[in-house]
């Protein structure tokens, strides 16, 4: 591009000399101000992006806005809204009943306390904490996080991550409602949400297909494209049975590199940095299975 002489006509077509128009000191100063403002905006946007990833992980960002006095939250292709929500936590408290079904929740609340589903026990404790800590309705209050409140909120957040980024399978929701299958389903939700926040796209297997065994889901890393077949197991009962869970996970068909998660589900009463004895025992048990054959294939 040829350099424009200061006494040449300005290429903008104004009829003025370049030095009196777009080549003037005043105009160049305005351009510098605009460029500096753009740099600040870009830096702020980059900082916001880094902060969002640190807070929310690498999944889709939370989409929320306020309109006509209502807080609106988008979950994939659905909109949730209320004029009562002040924080994202308020949304999560109401989101979980919308997933599990309010009729189901009300039926559980009608039962004696010792017969209710764990989720409703957590919910009752959450409501009790709100009653004690919220002195002025409609205002934002803070309180110490309890185990029951954390359990309820983390489940809601993990389910939100699944629906917002992938899908919520009806079969998985049904297992969460089932008291006997709840803990295993909850662990699968936990593992899936971890992969989402770590930057993976998930593809769930068809739970209705009983013709073959398969892992829980396929996780594909968005940056590298590497795929993993993921299986999640949780120990139940009083006996460790880690080997049985390991064998069962290995017996599932895996189309990619296999990743197995096992929740030992044993209480850790230690207060220091020492390794719990049950964890040492579980690791020894898993080592015993290395190199053994399963269906004529080395583990």
PyMOL commands that set and color helices and strands:
alter all, ss='L'
color gray80, all
select helices_A, chain A and resi 18-20+25-56+88-100+102-109+113-115+118-133+147-165+170-177+182-197+242-251+277-289
alter helices_A, ss='H'
color red, helices_A
select strands_A, chain A and resi 63-67+70-75+78-82+200-204+217-221+227-234+257-263+293-294+297-298
alter strands_A, ss='S'
color yellow, strands_A
deselect
rebuild
show_as cartoon
